[in-house]
């Protein structure tokens, strides 16, 4: 599931995805955004943020900016994402 909202007057953006690894490319606005990645699963999830491994434990979040590069390697569970 992917939901997004963009207000052209204020240029405000909000996006929500329940599996960001497969749906990230579907967001039309990805520049100048803040992203929250949330592991809602019952097992650890491994991400690479600027080539540093980040382990998200169950029910843990990480916040990244548009300046950081996030990759999903060996992803075994979905990650919920908020983008604004």
DSSP file (Angstrom, degrees, kcal/mol; ACC not computed):
  #  RESIDUE AA STRUCTURE BP1 BP2  ACC     N-H-->O    O-->H-N    N-H-->O    O-->H-N    TCO  KAPPA ALPHA  PHI   PSI    X-CA   Y-CA   Z-CA
    1    1 A X              0   0    0      0, 0.0    17,-1.9     0, 0.0    18,-0.4   0.000 360.0 360.0 360.0 132.0    0.0    0.0    0.0
    2    2 A X  E     +A   17   0A   0     15,-0.2     2,-0.4    16,-0.1    15,-0.2  -0.995 360.0 178.1-134.1 127.8    1.3    3.4   -1.0
    3    3 A X  E     +A   16   0A   0     13,-3.1    13,-3.1    -2,-0.4     2,-0.3  -0.979   5.5 175.1-126.1 142.1   -0.4    6.7   -0.2
    4    4 A X  E     -A   15   0A   0     -2,-0.4     2,-0.4    11,-0.2    11,-0.2  -0.997  11.8-168.7-147.1 152.7    0.9   10.2   -1.1
    5    5 A X  E     -A   14   0A   0      9,-2.8     9,-2.5    -2,-0.3     2,-0.4  -0.999   3.3-177.2-140.7 136.0   -0.3   13.7   -0.8
    6    6 A X  E     -A   13   0A   0     -2,-0.4     2,-0.7     7,-0.2     7,-0.2  -0.992  12.5-156.8-135.6 127.7    1.2   16.9   -2.3
    7    7 A X  E  >> -A   12   0A   0      5,-2.6     4,-1.8    -2,-0.4     5,-0.8  -0.910   4.8-161.0-102.5 113.2   -0.1   20.4   -1.8
    8    8 A X  T  45S+     0   0    0     -2,-0.7    -1,-0.1     1,-0.2     5,-0.0   0.771  86.1  55.7 -68.5 -24.7    1.0   22.6   -4.7
    9    9 A X  T  45S+     0   0    0      1,-0.2    -1,-0.2     3,-0.1    -2,-0.0   0.959 124.3  21.4 -72.2 -51.0    0.4   25.9   -2.9
   10   10 A X  T  45S-     0   0    0      2,-0.1    -2,-0.2     0, 0.0    -1,-0.2   0.554  98.9-130.5 -91.8  -8.4    2.6   25.1    0.2
   11   11 A X  T  <5 +     0   0    0     -4,-1.8     2,-0.3     1,-0.2    -3,-0.2   0.789  50.9 160.5  59.5  30.0    4.6   22.5   -1.7
   12   12 A X  E   < -A    7   0A   0     -5,-0.8    -5,-2.6     2,-0.0     2,-0.4  -0.616  20.9-164.8 -82.9 141.1    4.0   20.2    1.3
   13   13 A X  E     +A    6   0A   0     71,-0.5     2,-0.3    -2,-0.3    -7,-0.2  -0.972  12.9 175.4-127.5 140.2    4.5   16.5    0.7
   14   14 A X  E     +A    5   0A   0     -9,-2.5    -9,-2.8    -2,-0.4     2,-0.3  -0.972   6.6 177.1-142.9 132.7    3.4   13.5    2.8
   15   15 A X  E     -AB   4  83A   0     68,-2.9    68,-2.3    -2,-0.3     2,-0.4  -0.976   9.2-170.4-134.7 149.4    3.9    9.9    1.8
   16   16 A X  E     +AB   3  82A   0    -13,-3.1   -13,-3.1    -2,-0.3     2,-0.3  -0.997   9.3 170.8-139.1 131.7    3.1    6.6    3.5
   17   17 A X  E     -AB   2  81A   0     64,-2.1    64,-3.0    -2,-0.4     3,-0.3  -0.999  26.4-156.2-140.9 140.1    4.2    3.1    2.4
   18   18 A X  S    S+     0   0    0    -17,-1.9     2,-0.1    -2,-0.3   -16,-0.1   0.571  97.9  29.4 -92.7  -8.1    3.9   -0.2    4.2
   19   19 A X    >>  +     0   0    0    -18,-0.4     4,-1.4    59,-0.2     3,-1.1  -0.617  68.3 175.1-145.5  83.2    6.7   -1.8    2.2
   20   20 A X  H 3> S+     0   0    0     59,-2.4     4,-1.8    -3,-0.3     5,-0.2   0.758  72.4  68.1 -66.1 -27.4    9.2    0.9    1.2
   21   21 A X  H 34 S+     0   0    0      1,-0.2    -1,-0.3    58,-0.2     4,-0.2   0.858 113.7  29.5 -62.5 -33.7   11.7   -1.4   -0.4
   22   22 A X  H <4 S+     0   0    0     -3,-1.1    -1,-0.2     1,-0.1    -2,-0.2   0.657 127.9  40.9 -97.8 -18.2    9.3   -2.3   -3.2
   23   23 A X  H >< S+     0   0    0     -4,-1.4     3,-1.6     1,-0.1     4,-0.4   0.460  81.6  96.0-111.5  -2.0    7.3    1.0   -3.4
   24   24 A X  G >< S+     0   0    0     -4,-1.8     3,-1.4     1,-0.3    -1,-0.1   0.867  81.9  57.1 -61.1 -38.0    9.9    3.8   -3.0
   25   25 A X  G 3  S+     0   0    0      1,-0.2    -1,-0.3    -5,-0.2    -2,-0.1   0.617  95.7  67.6 -68.4 -11.7   10.3    4.3   -6.7
   26   26 A X  G <  S+     0   0    0     -3,-1.6     2,-0.4     2,-0.0    -1,-0.2   0.594  74.9  99.3 -86.1 -11.2    6.6    5.1   -7.0
   27   27 A X    <   -     0   0    0     -3,-1.4     3,-0.1    -4,-0.4   -12,-0.0  -0.627  61.4-155.7 -77.3 131.4    6.8    8.3   -5.0
   28   28 A X  S    S+     0   0    0     -2,-0.4     2,-0.6     1,-0.2    -1,-0.1   0.790  81.0  48.9 -78.7 -27.4    6.9   11.3   -7.4
   29   29 A X        +     0   0    0      1,-0.1    -1,-0.2     3,-0.0    -2,-0.0  -0.945  55.0 143.0-118.8 114.2    8.6   13.7   -4.9
   30   30 A X    >   +     0   0    0     -2,-0.6     3,-0.6    -3,-0.1     2,-0.2   0.468  44.8  95.2-125.0  -9.2   11.7   12.4   -3.2
   31   31 A X  T 3  S+     0   0    0      1,-0.2     3,-0.1    36,-0.0    36,-0.0  -0.583  89.2  12.5 -87.5 150.9   13.9   15.4   -3.0
   32   32 A X  T 3  S+     0   0    0     -2,-0.2     2,-0.3     1,-0.2    -1,-0.2   0.842  98.0 131.1  57.1  39.5   14.1   17.7    0.0
   33   33 A X    <   -     0   0    0     -3,-0.6    33,-0.7    50,-0.0     2,-0.4  -0.853  55.0-134.9-120.7 157.0   12.2   15.2    2.2
   34   34 A X  E     -C   65   0A   0     -2,-0.3    50,-2.5    31,-0.2     2,-0.4  -0.906  26.3-157.2-104.5 138.0   12.7   13.7    5.7
   35   35 A X  E     -CD  64  83A   0     29,-3.3    29,-2.8    -2,-0.4     2,-0.5  -0.954  11.5-162.7-124.0 136.1   12.1   10.0    5.9
   36   36 A X  E     -CD  63  82A   0     46,-2.9    46,-2.2    -2,-0.4     2,-0.5  -0.976   7.8-162.2-114.4 125.8   11.2    7.8    8.8
   37   37 A X  E     -CD  62  81A   0     25,-3.0    25,-2.1    -2,-0.5     2,-0.5  -0.941   9.6-168.7-109.5 128.2   11.7    4.1    8.4
   38   38 A X  E     -CD  61  80A   0     42,-3.1    42,-2.2    -2,-0.5     2,-1.0  -0.968  17.2-148.9-126.1 123.2    9.9    1.9   11.0
   39   39 A X        +     0   0    0     21,-2.5    20,-2.5    -2,-0.5    21,-0.5  -0.797  22.2 169.9 -90.1 102.4   10.4   -1.8   11.6
   40   40 A X        +     0   0    0     -2,-1.0    -1,-0.1    38,-0.4    18,-0.1   0.299  47.0 101.2 -93.6   9.2    7.0   -3.1   12.6
   41   41 A X  S    S-     0   0    0      2,-0.2    18,-0.4    37,-0.2     4,-0.1  -0.267  81.0-118.6 -89.1 175.7    8.1   -6.7   12.4
   42   42 A X  S    S+     0   0    0     16,-0.1     2,-0.3     2,-0.1    16,-0.1   0.209  92.4  59.5-100.2  14.9    9.1   -9.1   15.1
   43   43 A X  S    S-     0   0    0     14,-0.1    -2,-0.2    13,-0.0    13,-0.0  -0.944  93.7 -87.0-137.7 161.0   12.6   -9.6   13.8
   44   44 A X        -     0   0    0     -2,-0.3     2,-0.4    14,-0.1    13,-0.2  -0.322  35.3-153.4 -66.6 147.6   15.6   -7.4   13.1
   45   45 A X  E     -E   56   0B   0     11,-2.4    11,-3.2    30,-0.1     2,-0.5  -0.987   6.9-143.2-124.1 134.7   15.9   -5.6    9.7
   46   46 A X  E     +E   55   0B   0     -2,-0.4    27,-0.5    28,-0.3     2,-0.3  -0.860  22.6 173.8-103.9 127.6   19.2   -4.6    8.2
   47   47 A X  E     -EF  54  72B   0      7,-2.9     7,-3.0    -2,-0.5     2,-0.5  -0.862  26.8-135.5-122.6 159.5   19.6   -1.3    6.3
   48   48 A X  E     -EF  53  71B   0     23,-2.6    23,-2.7    -2,-0.3     2,-0.6  -0.978  19.8-175.1-115.5 117.7   22.6    0.5    4.8
   49   49 A X  E >  S-EF  52  70B   0      3,-2.8     3,-1.5    -2,-0.5    21,-0.2  -0.954  80.6 -20.0-113.5 112.8   22.6    4.2    5.4
   50   50 A X  T 3  S-     0   0    0     19,-3.0    -1,-0.2    -2,-0.6    20,-0.1   0.890 127.9 -55.4  52.5  42.3   25.4    5.9    3.6
   51   51 A X  T 3  S+     0   0    0     18,-0.4     2,-0.5     1,-0.2    -1,-0.3   0.596 114.9 117.9  66.6  15.1   27.1    2.5    3.4
   52   52 A X  E <   -E   49   0B   0     -3,-1.5    -3,-2.8     2,-0.0     2,-0.3  -0.942  68.9-119.0-107.9 132.4   26.9    2.0    7.2
   53   53 A X  E     -E   48   0B   0     -2,-0.5     2,-0.5    -5,-0.2    -5,-0.2  -0.519  28.3-170.4 -73.5 131.6   24.9   -0.9    8.4
   54   54 A X  E     -E   47   0B   0     -7,-3.0    -7,-2.9    -2,-0.3     2,-0.7  -0.991   8.8-154.3-121.2 125.7   21.9    0.0   10.6
   55   55 A X  E     -E   46   0B   0     -2,-0.5     2,-0.7    -9,-0.2    -9,-0.2  -0.893   6.3-157.4-103.1 114.6   20.1   -2.8   12.4
   56   56 A X  E     -E   45   0B   0    -11,-3.2   -11,-2.4    -2,-0.7     3,-0.1  -0.825  10.4-151.8 -91.8 118.4   16.5   -1.9   13.2
   57   57 A X    >   -     0   0    0     -2,-0.7     3,-1.7   -13,-0.2   -18,-0.3  -0.370  44.5 -61.4 -79.5 167.0   15.2   -3.9   16.0
   58   58 A X  T 3  S+     0   0    0      1,-0.3   -18,-0.2   -16,-0.1    -1,-0.2  -0.238 124.2   5.2 -54.2 133.8   11.4   -4.7   16.3
   59   59 A X  T 3  S+     0   0    0    -20,-2.5     2,-0.3   -18,-0.4    -1,-0.3   0.727 100.9 132.0  63.0  27.6    9.3   -1.6   16.6
   60   60 A X    <   -     0   0    0     -3,-1.7   -21,-2.5   -21,-0.5     2,-0.3  -0.818  40.6-153.6-108.1 150.0   12.3    0.7   16.2
   61   61 A X  E     -C   38   0A   0     -2,-0.3     2,-0.3   -23,-0.2   -23,-0.2  -0.844   7.7-164.7-120.5 156.3   12.6    3.7   13.9
   62   62 A X  E     -C   37   0A   0    -25,-2.1   -25,-3.0    -2,-0.3     2,-0.4  -0.992  11.8-147.0-136.2 142.9   15.3    5.6   12.1
   63   63 A X  E     +C   36   0A   0     -2,-0.3     2,-0.3   -27,-0.2   -27,-0.2  -0.927  19.6 175.7-112.2 133.3   15.1    9.0   10.5
   64   64 A X  E     -C   35   0A   0    -29,-2.8   -29,-3.3    -2,-0.4     2,-0.2  -0.931  18.0-137.9-132.3 157.6   17.1   10.0    7.4
   65   65 A X  E >   -C   34   0A   0     -2,-0.3     3,-1.3   -31,-0.2   -31,-0.2  -0.515  36.2 -97.0-106.0 177.1   17.2   13.1    5.2
   66   66 A X  T 3  S+     0   0    0    -33,-0.7   -32,-0.1     1,-0.3    -1,-0.0   0.634 120.2  65.8 -69.3 -13.2   17.3   13.5    1.5
   67   67 A X  T 3  S+     0   0    0      2,-0.0     2,-0.3   -36,-0.0    -1,-0.3   0.648  91.2  77.3 -81.6 -15.3   21.1   13.9    1.8
   68   68 A X  S <  S-     0   0    0     -3,-1.3     2,-0.5   -19,-0.0    -4,-0.1  -0.694  74.6-136.7 -99.1 149.5   21.5   10.3    2.9
   69   69 A X        -     0   0    0     -2,-0.3   -19,-3.0     2,-0.0     2,-0.5  -0.914  18.8-165.5-106.5 123.4   21.4    7.2    0.7
   70   70 A X  E     -F   49   0B   0     -2,-0.5     2,-0.3   -21,-0.2   -21,-0.2  -0.930   7.0-178.3-113.2 129.3   19.4    4.3    2.1
   71   71 A X  E     -F   48   0B   0    -23,-2.7   -23,-2.6    -2,-0.5     2,-0.6  -0.935  19.9-142.2-123.9 150.6   19.7    0.8    0.6
   72   72 A X  E     +F   47   0B   0     -2,-0.3     2,-0.4   -25,-0.2     3,-0.2  -0.934  26.2 172.8-113.6 108.3   17.9   -2.4    1.6
   73   73 A X        +     0   0    0     -2,-0.6   -27,-0.2   -27,-0.5     3,-0.2  -0.950  68.4   1.4-118.5 138.7   20.1   -5.5    1.4
   74   74 A X  S    S-     0   0    0     -2,-0.4     2,-0.5     1,-0.2   -28,-0.3   0.885  82.8-180.0  56.3  40.4   19.0   -8.9    2.6
   75   75 A X        +     0   0    0     -3,-0.2    -1,-0.2     1,-0.2   -30,-0.1  -0.622  15.1 170.6 -76.7 120.4   15.7   -7.5    3.5
   76   76 A X        +     0   0    0     -2,-0.5     2,-0.3   -32,-0.2    -1,-0.2   0.437  63.6  35.3-110.2  -3.2   13.5  -10.3    4.9
   77   77 A X  S    S-     0   0    0    -36,-0.0    -1,-0.1   -34,-0.0     2,-0.1  -0.976  88.0 -97.3-146.9 157.9   10.6   -8.2    6.2
   78   78 A X        -     0   0    0     -2,-0.3     2,-0.4    -3,-0.1   -38,-0.4  -0.400  29.1-145.0 -77.8 154.8    8.8   -5.1    5.0
   79   79 A X        -     0   0    0    -40,-0.1   -59,-2.4    -2,-0.1     2,-0.3  -0.982  10.2-135.8-121.9 127.9    9.5   -1.6    6.4
   80   80 A X  E     - D   0  38A   0    -42,-2.2   -42,-3.1    -2,-0.4     2,-0.4  -0.613  27.1-162.0 -79.9 141.7    6.9    1.0    7.0
   81   81 A X  E     -BD  17  37A   0    -64,-3.0   -64,-2.1    -2,-0.3     2,-0.4  -0.980  19.6-167.3-134.5 140.6    7.8    4.5    5.8
   82   82 A X  E     -BD  16  36A   0    -46,-2.2   -46,-2.9    -2,-0.4     2,-0.4  -0.985  13.4-173.5-117.8 133.5    6.7    8.0    6.3
   83   83 A X  E      BD  15  35A   0    -68,-2.3   -68,-2.9    -2,-0.4   -48,-0.2  -0.996 360.0 360.0-130.1 130.4    8.0   10.7    4.0
   84   84 A X              0   0    0    -50,-2.5   -71,-0.5    -2,-0.4   -49,-0.2   0.329 360.0 360.0-151.1 360.0    7.4   14.4    4.5
